Amino acid sequence: MPRIRKTDCPQSCPRESIETTQTYLHARLALKEAALAKLKPYEHRKRTRFQPSDRLLAFLEAL
């Protein structure tokens, strides 16, 4: 992972230094990786065409 340069951090960056920003960057990445590890793999299914309900069609007709 590339290091953050001082020019990469905008003036509104809440961190005091580049070193602490780097720490937060790595912590967020670890959190995202942990969350992704909990997900089930995507199962590709055949696409089905949207079928609007009669109630929706009636609403749209009334517009």
All heavy atoms as a GROMACS GRO file, in nm:
protein
  518
    1MET      N    1   0.084  -0.118   0.000
    1MET     CA    2   0.000   0.000   0.000
    1MET      C    3   0.088   0.124   0.000
    1MET      O    4   0.180   0.134   0.080
    1MET     CB    5  -0.090  -0.004   0.123
    1MET     CG    6  -0.184   0.110   0.133
    1MET     SD    7  -0.296   0.079   0.269
    1MET     CE    8  -0.445   0.109   0.185
    2PRO      N    9   0.059   0.221  -0.086
    2PRO     CA   10   0.146   0.339  -0.094
    2PRO      C   11   0.132   0.426   0.030
    2PRO      O   12   0.028   0.432   0.093
    2PRO     CB   13   0.096   0.411  -0.218
    2PRO     CG   14  -0.042   0.364  -0.237
    2PRO     CD   15  -0.047   0.225  -0.183
    3ARG      N   16   0.240   0.490   0.063
    3ARG     CA   17   0.239   0.583   0.176
    3ARG      C   18   0.166   0.711   0.136
    3ARG      O   19   0.166   0.750   0.020
    3ARG     CB   20   0.382   0.620   0.216
    3ARG     CG   21   0.468   0.504   0.257
    3ARG     CD   22   0.462   0.467   0.399
    3ARG     NE   23   0.486   0.579   0.487
    3ARG     CZ   24   0.454   0.576   0.615
    3ARG    NH1   25   0.398   0.470   0.667
    3ARG    NH2   26   0.477   0.678   0.693
    4ILE      N   27   0.104   0.774   0.231
    4ILE     CA   28   0.037   0.901   0.206
    4ILE      C   29   0.138   1.014   0.215
    4ILE      O   30   0.216   1.021   0.310
    4ILE     CB   31  -0.077   0.925   0.307
    4ILE    CG1   32  -0.187   0.823   0.284
    4ILE    CG2   33  -0.131   1.066   0.296
    4ILE    CD1   34  -0.304   0.839   0.375
    5ARG      N   35   0.137   1.098   0.116
    5ARG     CA   36   0.224   1.215   0.117
    5ARG      C   37   0.150   1.331   0.181
    5ARG      O   38   0.027   1.332   0.187
    5ARG     CB   39   0.264   1.252  -0.024
    5ARG     CG   40   0.349   1.145  -0.092
    5ARG     CD   41   0.361   1.173  -0.237
    5ARG     NE   42   0.225   1.164  -0.291
    5ARG     CZ   43   0.192   1.188  -0.417
    5ARG    NH1   44   0.282   1.225  -0.502
    5ARG    NH2   45   0.069   1.177  -0.458
    6LYS      N   46   0.221   1.429   0.226
    6LYS     CA   47   0.160   1.545   0.291
    6LYS      C   48   0.064   1.615   0.196
    6LYS      O   49  -0.039   1.667   0.237
    6LYS     CB   50   0.268   1.641   0.340
    6LYS     CG   51   0.216   1.744   0.435
    6LYS     CD   52   0.328   1.814   0.507
    6LYS     CE   53   0.268   1.894   0.621
    6LYS     NZ   54   0.360   1.923   0.725
    7THR      N   55   0.092   1.613   0.067
    7THR     CA   56   0.006   1.680  -0.030
    7THR      C   57  -0.124   1.603  -0.054
    7THR      O   58  -0.218   1.657  -0.108
    7THR     CB   59   0.078   1.696  -0.164
    7THR    OG1   60   0.121   1.568  -0.208
    7THR    CG2   61   0.196   1.789  -0.152
    8ASP      N   62  -0.129   1.476  -0.013
    8ASP     CA   63  -0.251   1.396  -0.030
    8ASP      C   64  -0.357   1.427   0.076
    8ASP      O   65  -0.472   1.392   0.060
    8ASP     CB   66  -0.219   1.246  -0.023
    8ASP     CG   67  -0.135   1.201  -0.140
    8ASP    OD1   68  -0.143   1.266  -0.246
    8ASP    OD2   69  -0.064   1.101  -0.126
    9CYS      N   70  -0.316   1.488   0.184
    9CYS     CA   71  -0.408   1.515   0.295
    9CYS      C   72  -0.454   1.660   0.285
    9CYS      O   73  -0.375   1.752   0.297
    9CYS     CB   74  -0.337   1.490   0.428
    9CYS     SG   75  -0.446   1.495   0.569
   10PRO      N   76  -0.586   1.682   0.263
   10PRO     CA   77  -0.634   1.820   0.251
   10PRO      C   78  -0.622   1.896   0.384
   10PRO      O   79  -0.603   1.837   0.489
   10PRO     CB   80  -0.780   1.803   0.211
   10PRO     CG   81  -0.818   1.668   0.259
   10PRO     CD   82  -0.693   1.584   0.253
   11GLN      N   83  -0.637   2.026   0.376
   11GLN     CA   84  -0.627   2.110   0.495
   11GLN      C   85  -0.732   2.073   0.600
   11GLN      O   86  -0.711   2.093   0.718
   11GLN     CB   87  -0.643   2.258   0.456
   11GLN     CG   88  -0.532   2.309   0.368
   11GLN     CD   89  -0.397   2.306   0.438
   11GLN    OE1   90  -0.390   2.322   0.559
   11GLN    NE2   91  -0.292   2.284   0.363
   12SER      N   92  -0.844   2.019   0.556
   12SER     CA   93  -0.950   1.983   0.650
   12SER      C   94  -0.929   1.847   0.713
   12SER      O   95  -1.014   1.799   0.786
   12SER     CB   96  -1.085   1.986   0.578
   12SER     OG   97  -1.085   1.890   0.474
   13CYS      N   98  -0.817   1.782   0.685
   13CYS     CA   99  -0.790   1.649   0.739
   13CYS      C  100  -0.783   1.658   0.892
   13CYS      O  101  -0.706   1.736   0.947
   13CYS     CB  102  -0.658   1.596   0.683
   13CYS     SG  103  -0.630   1.425   0.725
   14PRO      N  104  -0.862   1.578   0.963
   14PRO     CA  105  -0.868   1.590   1.108
   14PRO      C  106  -0.747   1.534   1.181
   14PRO      O  107  -0.735   1.550   1.301
   14PRO     CB  108  -0.993   1.510   1.145
   14PRO     CG  109  -1.006   1.410   1.037
   14PRO     CD  110  -0.955   1.478   0.913
   15ARG      N  111  -0.657   1.469   1.112
   15ARG     CA  112  -0.540   1.410   1.178
   15ARG      C  113  -0.431   1.515   1.195
   15ARG      O  114  -0.415   1.605   1.114
   15ARG     CB  115  -0.486   1.294   1.095
   15ARG     CG  116  -0.591   1.201   1.043
   15ARG     CD  117  -0.656   1.118   1.155
   15ARG     NE  118  -0.760   1.036   1.095
   15ARG     CZ  119  -0.888   1.046   1.122
   15ARG    NH1  120  -0.931   1.131   1.209
   15ARG    NH2  121  -0.976   0.968   1.064
   16GLU      N  122  -0.352   1.499   1.301
   16GLU     CA  123  -0.247   1.596   1.327
   16GLU      C  124  -0.126   1.578   1.239
   16GLU      O  125  -0.056   1.672   1.209
   16GLU     CB  126  -0.204   1.588   1.473
   16GLU     CG  127  -0.304   1.651   1.567
   16GLU     CD  128  -0.250   1.661   1.708
   16GLU    OE1  129  -0.127   1.669   1.725
   16GLU    OE2  130  -0.331   1.662   1.799
   17SER      N  131  -0.097   1.454   1.200
   17SER     CA  132   0.022   1.431   1.121
   17SER      C  133  -0.003   1.321   1.018
   17SER      O  134  -0.100   1.246   1.027
   17SER     CB  135   0.139   1.391   1.211
   17SER     OG  136   0.117   1.260   1.261
   18ILE      N  137   0.085   1.312   0.923
   18ILE     CA  138   0.075   1.210   0.820
   18ILE      C  139   0.087   1.071   0.882
   18ILE      O  140   0.022   0.976   0.839
   18ILE     CB  141   0.183   1.233   0.712
   18ILE    CG1  142   0.162   1.367   0.643
   18ILE    CG2  143   0.186   1.119   0.612
   18ILE    CD1  144   0.027   1.383   0.577
   19GLU      N  145   0.169   1.057   0.984
   19GLU     CA  146   0.188   0.927   1.049
   19GLU      C  147   0.057   0.875   1.109
   19GLU      O  148   0.025   0.758   1.097
   19GLU     CB  149   0.297   0.935   1.156
   19GLU     CG  150   0.437   0.953   1.102
   19GLU     CD  151   0.465   1.095   1.053
   19GLU    OE1  152   0.399   1.190   1.099
   19GLU    OE2  153   0.553   1.109   0.966
   20THR      N  154  -0.018   0.962   1.174
   20THR     CA  155  -0.145   0.916   1.232
   20THR      C  156  -0.248   0.890   1.124
   20THR      O  157  -0.330   0.800   1.135
   20THR     CB  158  -0.201   1.017   1.335
   20THR    OG1  159  -0.217   1.143   1.271
   20THR    CG2  160  -0.111   1.030   1.454
   21THR      N  161  -0.243   0.966   1.016
   21THR     CA  162  -0.333   0.942   0.903
   21THR      C  163  -0.307   0.804   0.845
   21THR      O  164  -0.399   0.729   0.814
   21THR     CB  165  -0.316   1.049   0.795
   21THR    OG1  166  -0.344   1.176   0.853
   21THR    CG2  167  -0.409   1.026   0.678
   22GLN      N  168  -0.180   0.768   0.832
   22GLN     CA  169  -0.143   0.637   0.779
   22GLN      C  170  -0.198   0.526   0.868
   22GLN      O  171  -0.249   0.425   0.820
   22GLN     CB  172   0.010   0.627   0.770
   22GLN     CG  173   0.058   0.509   0.692
   22GLN     CD  174   0.033   0.523   0.543
   22GLN    OE1  175   0.027   0.634   0.491
   22GLN    NE2  176   0.015   0.413   0.476
   23THR      N  177  -0.194   0.544   0.998
   23THR     CA  178  -0.247   0.445   1.092
   23THR      C  179  -0.397   0.428   1.073
   23THR      O  180  -0.447   0.315   1.068
   23THR     CB  181  -0.218   0.489   1.238
   23THR    OG1  182  -0.078   0.506   1.253
   23THR    CG2  183  -0.269   0.388   1.337
   24TYR      N  184  -0.471   0.537   1.061
   24TYR     CA  185  -0.615   0.529   1.039
   24TYR      C  186  -0.648   0.464   0.906
   24TYR      O  187  -0.743   0.389   0.894
   24TYR     CB  188  -0.679   0.668   1.047
   24TYR     CG  189  -0.698   0.717   1.187
   24TYR    CD1  190  -0.609   0.807   1.243
   24TYR    CD2  191  -0.804   0.672   1.264
   24TYR    CE1  192  -0.625   0.853   1.373
   24TYR    CE2  193  -0.821   0.716   1.394
   24TYR     CZ  194  -0.731   0.807   1.448
   24TYR     OH  195  -0.749   0.850   1.576
   25LEU      N  196  -0.567   0.493   0.804
   25LEU     CA  197  -0.588   0.435   0.673
   25LEU      C  198  -0.578   0.283   0.680
   25LEU      O  199  -0.662   0.210   0.627
   25LEU     CB  200  -0.487   0.491   0.574
   25LEU     CG  201  -0.498   0.442   0.431
   25LEU    CD1  202  -0.628   0.491   0.369
   25LEU    CD2  203  -0.380   0.491   0.350
   26HIS      N  204  -0.476   0.232   0.747
   26HIS     CA  205  -0.459   0.087   0.761
   26HIS      C  206  -0.570   0.027   0.847
   26HIS      O  207  -0.617  -0.084   0.818
   26HIS     CB  208  -0.322   0.055   0.820
   26HIS     CG  209  -0.211   0.074   0.721
   26HIS    ND1  210  -0.190  -0.013   0.618
   26HIS    CD2  211  -0.118   0.171   0.710
   26HIS    CE1  212  -0.087   0.028   0.547
   26HIS    NE2  213  -0.041   0.141   0.600
   27ALA      N  214  -0.613   0.096   0.950
   27ALA     CA  215  -0.720   0.044   1.036
   27ALA      C  216  -0.850   0.031   0.958
   27ALA      O  217  -0.922  -0.067   0.973
   27ALA     CB  218  -0.739   0.137   1.157
   28ARG      N  219  -0.881   0.130   0.874
   28ARG     CA  220  -1.003   0.123   0.795
   28ARG      C  221  -0.997   0.008   0.695
   28ARG      O  222  -1.096  -0.059   0.671
   28ARG     CB  223  -1.026   0.254   0.721
   28ARG     CG  224  -1.072   0.365   0.811
   28ARG     CD  225  -1.118   0.484   0.730
   28ARG     NE  226  -1.137   0.596   0.818
   28ARG     CZ  227  -1.098   0.720   0.792
   28ARG    NH1  228  -1.037   0.747   0.680
   28ARG    NH2  229  -1.118   0.816   0.877
   29LEU      N  230  -0.881  -0.013   0.636
   29LEU     CA  231  -0.866  -0.122   0.540
   29LEU      C  232  -0.888  -0.256   0.609
   29LEU      O  233  -0.958  -0.343   0.556
   29LEU     CB  234  -0.727  -0.117   0.476
   29LEU     CG  235  -0.698  -0.225   0.374
   29LEU    CD1  236  -0.799  -0.217   0.258
   29LEU    CD2  237  -0.557  -0.213   0.322
   30ALA      N  238  -0.834  -0.273   0.728
   30ALA     CA  239  -0.854  -0.398   0.802
   30ALA      C  240  -1.001  -0.418   0.836
   30ALA      O  241  -1.053  -0.530   0.829
   30ALA     CB  242  -0.769  -0.397   0.928
   31LEU      N  243  -1.070  -0.312   0.870
   31LEU     CA  244  -1.212  -0.321   0.903
   31LEU      C  245  -1.293  -0.362   0.781
   31LEU      O  246  -1.381  -0.448   0.789
   31LEU     CB  247  -1.261  -0.185   0.955
   31LEU     CG  248  -1.406  -0.176   0.999
   31LEU    CD1  249  -1.431  -0.265   1.119
   31LEU    CD2  250  -1.441  -0.032   1.032
   32LYS      N  251  -1.261  -0.304   0.665
   32LYS     CA  252  -1.331  -0.340   0.541
   32LYS      C  253  -1.304  -0.485   0.503
   32LYS      O  254  -1.396  -0.557   0.462
   32LYS     CB  255  -1.287  -0.247   0.427
   32LYS     CG  256  -1.338  -0.106   0.442
   32LYS     CD  257  -1.284  -0.018   0.332
   32LYS     CE  258  -1.326   0.126   0.352
   32LYS     NZ  259  -1.272   0.213   0.249
   33GLU      N  260  -1.179  -0.528   0.516
   33GLU     CA  261  -1.146  -0.666   0.484
   33GLU      C  262  -1.221  -0.763   0.574
   33GLU      O  263  -1.270  -0.867   0.529
   33GLU     CB  264  -0.995  -0.689   0.494
   33GLU     CG  265  -0.918  -0.624   0.382
   33GLU     CD  266  -0.768  -0.634   0.401
   33GLU    OE1  267  -0.722  -0.660   0.515
   33GLU    OE2  268  -0.696  -0.616   0.301
   34ALA      N  269  -1.233  -0.731   0.702
   34ALA     CA  270  -1.306  -0.817   0.796
   34ALA      C  271  -1.454  -0.823   0.760
   34ALA      O  272  -1.516  -0.930   0.766
   34ALA     CB  273  -1.288  -0.765   0.939
   35ALA      N  274  -1.511  -0.711   0.721
   35ALA     CA  275  -1.653  -0.708   0.683
   35ALA      C  276  -1.677  -0.788   0.555
   35ALA      O  277  -1.773  -0.864   0.544
   35ALA     CB  278  -1.699  -0.564   0.664
   36LEU      N  279  -1.587  -0.774   0.458
   36LEU     CA  280  -1.601  -0.848   0.332
   36LEU      C  281  -1.585  -0.998   0.353
   36LEU      O  282  -1.649  -1.078   0.284
   36LEU     CB  283  -1.499  -0.798   0.229
   36LEU     CG  284  -1.527  -0.660   0.171
   36LEU    CD1  285  -1.410  -0.613   0.087
   36LEU    CD2  286  -1.656  -0.661   0.089
   37ALA      N  287  -1.503  -1.037   0.447
   37ALA     CA  288  -1.481  -1.180   0.475
   37ALA      C  289  -1.607  -1.247   0.528
   37ALA      O  290  -1.625  -1.367   0.514
   37ALA     CB  291  -1.366  -1.196   0.573
   38LYS      N  292  -1.698  -1.169   0.588
   38LYS     CA  293  -1.821  -1.224   0.644
   38LYS      C  294  -1.931  -1.244   0.540
   38LYS      O  295  -2.030  -1.311   0.566
   38LYS     CB  296  -1.874  -1.132   0.754
   38LYS     CG  297  -1.784  -1.125   0.876
   38LYS     CD  298  -1.841  -1.030   0.979
   38LYS     CE  299  -1.748  -1.019   1.098
   38LYS     NZ  300  -1.802  -0.928   1.200
   39LEU      N  301  -1.914  -1.186   0.422
   39LEU     CA  302  -2.017  -1.195   0.319
   39LEU      C  303  -2.014  -1.328   0.247
   39LEU      O  304  -1.909  -1.390   0.230
   39LEU     CB  305  -1.998  -1.083   0.217
   39LEU     CG  306  -2.018  -0.941   0.267
   39LEU    CD1  307  -1.984  -0.842   0.156
   39LEU    CD2  308  -2.159  -0.920   0.315
   40LYS      N  309  -2.131  -1.371   0.201
   40LYS     CA  310  -2.140  -1.490   0.117
   40LYS      C  311  -2.099  -1.451  -0.025
   40LYS      O  312  -2.126  -1.339  -0.068
   40LYS     CB  313  -2.284  -1.543   0.114
   40LYS     CG  314  -2.333  -1.599   0.245
   40LYS     CD  315  -2.466  -1.669   0.229
   40LYS     CE  316  -2.572  -1.574   0.179
   40LYS     NZ  317  -2.706  -1.632   0.172
   41PRO      N  318  -2.040  -1.544  -0.098
   41PRO     CA  319  -2.007  -1.514  -0.238
   41PRO      C  320  -2.133  -1.487  -0.319
   41PRO      O  321  -2.239  -1.544  -0.292
   41PRO     CB  322  -1.937  -1.640  -0.288
   41PRO     CG  323  -1.904  -1.719  -0.168
   41PRO     CD  324  -1.995  -1.675  -0.058
   42TYR      N  325  -2.123  -1.400  -0.417
   42TYR     CA  326  -2.236  -1.366  -0.503
   42TYR      C  327  -2.270  -1.483  -0.593
   42TYR      O  328  -2.183  -1.542  -0.657
   42TYR     CB  329  -2.201  -1.244  -0.587
   42TYR     CG  330  -2.307  -1.208  -0.689
   42TYR    CD1  331  -2.427  -1.153  -0.648
   42TYR    CD2  332  -2.288  -1.232  -0.823
   42TYR    CE1  333  -2.525  -1.120  -0.741
   42TYR    CE2  334  -2.384  -1.200  -0.917
   42TYR     CZ  335  -2.503  -1.144  -0.875
   42TYR     OH  336  -2.599  -1.113  -0.966
   43GLU      N  337  -2.396  -1.520  -0.593
   43GLU     CA  338  -2.443  -1.628  -0.681
   43GLU      C  339  -2.514  -1.564  -0.800
   43GLU      O  340  -2.617  -1.500  -0.785
   43GLU     CB  341  -2.539  -1.720  -0.606
   43GLU     CG  342  -2.473  -1.796  -0.493
   43GLU     CD  343  -2.573  -1.884  -0.420
   43GLU    OE1  344  -2.683  -1.908  -0.473
   43GLU    OE2  345  -2.539  -1.926  -0.308
   44HIS      N  346  -2.456  -1.583  -0.917
   44HIS     CA  347  -2.513  -1.525  -1.038
   44HIS      C  348  -2.640  -1.601  -1.075
   44HIS      O  349  -2.639  -1.721  -1.092
   44HIS     CB  350  -2.412  -1.532  -1.153
   44HIS     CG  351  -2.460  -1.466  -1.277
   44HIS    ND1  352  -2.473  -1.329  -1.286
   44HIS    CD2  353  -2.500  -1.515  -1.395
   44HIS    CE1  354  -2.519  -1.298  -1.406
   44HIS    NE2  355  -2.536  -1.409  -1.475
   45ARG      N  356  -2.748  -1.530  -1.083
   45ARG     CA  357  -2.877  -1.590  -1.119
   45ARG      C  358  -2.927  -1.528  -1.248
   45ARG      O  359  -2.888  -1.418  -1.285
   45ARG     CB  360  -2.979  -1.567  -1.009
   45ARG     CG  361  -2.942  -1.635  -0.879
   45ARG     CD  362  -3.049  -1.614  -0.776
   45ARG     NE  363  -3.007  -1.676  -0.651
   45ARG     CZ  364  -3.054  -1.644  -0.533
   45ARG    NH1  365  -3.144  -1.549  -0.523
   45ARG    NH2  366  -3.012  -1.704  -0.427
   46LYS      N  367  -3.016  -1.599  -1.312
   46LYS     CA  368  -3.075  -1.547  -1.434
   46LYS      C  369  -3.156  -1.422  -1.400
   46LYS      O  370  -3.233  -1.420  -1.304
   46LYS     CB  371  -3.165  -1.653  -1.497
   46LYS     CG  372  -3.226  -1.610  -1.627
   46LYS     CD  373  -3.313  -1.719  -1.686
   46LYS     CE  374  -3.376  -1.668  -1.814
   46LYS     NZ  375  -3.470  -1.764  -1.869
   47ARG      N  376  -3.139  -1.320  -1.480
   47ARG     CA  377  -3.213  -1.196  -1.457
   47ARG      C  378  -3.359  -1.215  -1.493
   47ARG      O  379  -3.393  -1.281  -1.591
   47ARG     CB  380  -3.156  -1.083  -1.541
   47ARG     CG  381  -3.020  -1.040  -1.495
   47ARG     CD  382  -2.978  -0.918  -1.571
   47ARG     NE  383  -2.846  -0.876  -1.525
   47ARG     CZ  384  -2.786  -0.769  -1.566
   47ARG    NH1  385  -2.843  -0.690  -1.654
   47ARG    NH2  386  -2.667  -0.737  -1.520
   48THR      N  387  -3.444  -1.157  -1.412
   48THR     CA  388  -3.587  -1.160  -1.440
   48THR      C  389  -3.634  -1.017  -1.466
   48THR      O  390  -3.583  -0.922  -1.408
   48THR     CB  391  -3.667  -1.220  -1.324
   48THR    OG1  392  -3.642  -1.144  -1.206
   48THR    CG2  393  -3.628  -1.365  -1.300
   49ARG      N  394  -3.729  -1.005  -1.551
   49ARG     CA  395  -3.782  -0.874  -1.585
   49ARG      C  396  -3.874  -0.825  -1.473
   49ARG      O  397  -3.950  -0.903  -1.415
   49ARG     CB  398  -3.858  -0.884  -1.716
   49ARG     CG  399  -3.893  -0.750  -1.773
   49ARG     CD  400  -3.954  -0.766  -1.909
   49ARG     NE  401  -4.002  -0.638  -1.952
   49ARG     CZ  402  -3.976  -0.586  -2.068
   49ARG    NH1  403  -3.908  -0.653  -2.156
   49ARG    NH2  404  -4.021  -0.467  -2.099
   50PHE      N  405  -3.867  -0.695  -1.444
   50PHE     CA  406  -3.952  -0.636  -1.340
   50PHE      C  407  -4.098  -0.647  -1.380
   50PHE      O  408  -4.136  -0.613  -1.492
   50PHE     CB  409  -3.913  -0.489  -1.319
   50PHE     CG  410  -4.003  -0.417  -1.223
   50PHE    CD1  411  -3.998  -0.445  -1.088
   50PHE    CD2  412  -4.092  -0.322  -1.268
   50PHE    CE1  413  -4.080  -0.379  -0.999
   50PHE    CE2  414  -4.175  -0.255  -1.180
   50PHE     CZ  415  -4.169  -0.284  -1.044
   51GLN      N  416  -4.181  -0.693  -1.288
   51GLN     CA  417  -4.325  -0.704  -1.309
   51GLN      C  418  -4.397  -0.612  -1.210
   51GLN      O  419  -4.408  -0.644  -1.093
   51GLN     CB  420  -4.372  -0.849  -1.288
   51GLN     CG  421  -4.310  -0.948  -1.384
   51GLN     CD  422  -4.357  -0.926  -1.526
   51GLN    OE1  423  -4.471  -0.890  -1.551
   51GLN    NE2  424  -4.266  -0.947  -1.621
   52PRO      N  425  -4.445  -0.497  -1.256
   52PRO     CA  426  -4.512  -0.404  -1.163
   52PRO      C  427  -4.645  -0.462  -1.116
   52PRO      O  428  -4.714  -0.533  -1.189
   52PRO     CB  429  -4.533  -0.278  -1.247
   52PRO     CG  430  -4.535  -0.327  -1.388
   52PRO     CD  431  -4.444  -0.445  -1.392
   53SER      N  432  -4.678  -0.429  -0.993
   53SER     CA  433  -4.807  -0.475  -0.939
   53SER      C  434  -4.920  -0.392  -0.997
   53SER      O  435  -4.900  -0.283  -1.051
   53SER     CB  436  -4.806  -0.462  -0.787
   53SER     OG  437  -4.799  -0.325  -0.750
   54ASP      N  438  -5.041  -0.443  -0.985
   54ASP     CA  439  -5.158  -0.370  -1.033
   54ASP      C  440  -5.173  -0.237  -0.958
   54ASP      O  441  -5.214  -0.136  -1.016
   54ASP     CB  442  -5.285  -0.454  -1.015
   54ASP     CG  443  -5.286  -0.575  -1.107
   54ASP    OD1  444  -5.219  -0.570  -1.213
   54ASP    OD2  445  -5.354  -0.674  -1.074
   55ARG      N  446  -5.138  -0.237  -0.831
   55ARG     CA  447  -5.148  -0.115  -0.751
   55ARG      C  448  -5.053  -0.008  -0.805
   55ARG      O  449  -5.091   0.109  -0.816
   55ARG     CB  450  -5.116  -0.150  -0.606
   55ARG     CG  451  -5.129  -0.034  -0.513
   55ARG     CD  452  -5.101  -0.076  -0.370
   55ARG     NE  453  -5.096   0.039  -0.284
   55ARG     CZ  454  -5.038   0.044  -0.168
   55ARG    NH1  455  -4.980  -0.063  -0.120
   55ARG    NH2  456  -5.038   0.153  -0.095
   56LEU      N  457  -4.931  -0.047  -0.840
   56LEU     CA  458  -4.836   0.047  -0.895
   56LEU      C  459  -4.882   0.100  -1.030
   56LEU      O  460  -4.875   0.220  -1.057
   56LEU     CB  461  -4.696  -0.017  -0.908
   56LEU     CG  462  -4.589   0.069  -0.973
   56LEU    CD1  463  -4.565   0.198  -0.896
   56LEU    CD2  464  -4.460  -0.008  -0.990
   57LEU      N  465  -4.930   0.012  -1.114
   57LEU     CA  466  -4.980   0.054  -1.245
   57LEU      C  467  -5.097   0.152  -1.232
   57LEU      O  468  -5.106   0.250  -1.305
   57LEU     CB  469  -5.020  -0.066  -1.328
   57LEU     CG  470  -4.903  -0.154  -1.375
   57LEU    CD1  471  -4.956  -0.279  -1.444
   57LEU    CD2  472  -4.811  -0.076  -1.466
   58ALA      N  473  -5.187   0.124  -1.139
   58ALA     CA  474  -5.301   0.213  -1.116
   58ALA      C  475  -5.252   0.351  -1.069
   58ALA      O  476  -5.303   0.454  -1.112
   58ALA     CB  477  -5.396   0.153  -1.014
   59PHE      N  478  -5.154   0.352  -0.981
   59PHE     CA  479  -5.098   0.479  -0.933
   59PHE      C  480  -5.038   0.558  -1.047
   59PHE      O  481  -5.062   0.678  -1.062
   59PHE     CB  482  -4.994   0.451  -0.826
   59PHE     CG  483  -4.914   0.572  -0.787
   59PHE    CD1  484  -4.968   0.670  -0.703
   59PHE    CD2  485  -4.785   0.592  -0.834
   59PHE    CE1  486  -4.895   0.782  -0.668
   59PHE    CE2  487  -4.711   0.704  -0.800
   59PHE     CZ  488  -4.768   0.800  -0.716
   60LEU      N  489  -4.961   0.491  -1.132
   60LEU     CA  490  -4.898   0.559  -1.244
   60LEU      C  491  -5.000   0.609  -1.346
   60LEU      O  492  -4.982   0.716  -1.405
   60LEU     CB  493  -4.795   0.466  -1.312
   60LEU     CG  494  -4.675   0.432  -1.225
   60LEU    CD1  495  -4.588   0.326  -1.295
   60LEU    CD2  496  -4.593   0.555  -1.194
   61GLU      N  497  -5.102   0.533  -1.367
   61GLU     CA  498  -5.208   0.575  -1.459
   61GLU      C  499  -5.278   0.700  -1.408
   61GLU      O  500  -5.323   0.784  -1.485
   61GLU     CB  501  -5.311   0.463  -1.478
   61GLU     CG  502  -5.260   0.345  -1.556
   61GLU     CD  503  -5.250   0.374  -1.704
   61GLU    OE1  504  -5.322   0.462  -1.755
   61GLU    OE2  505  -5.166   0.309  -1.769
   62ALA      N  506  -5.289   0.713  -1.275
   62ALA     CA  507  -5.359   0.828  -1.215
   62ALA      C  508  -5.278   0.956  -1.219
   62ALA      O  509  -5.332   1.064  -1.195
   62ALA     CB  510  -5.396   0.795  -1.071
   63LEU      N  511  -5.150   0.946  -1.248
   63LEU     CA  512  -5.066   1.069  -1.250
   63LEU      C  513  -5.101   1.162  -1.364
   63LEU      O  514  -5.135   1.137  -1.468
   63LEU     CB  515  -4.919   1.031  -1.258
   63LEU     CG  516  -4.862   0.964  -1.134
   63LEU    CD1  517  -4.714   0.928  -1.156
   63LEU    CD2  518  -4.872   1.055  -1.012
   0.00000   0.00000   0.00000
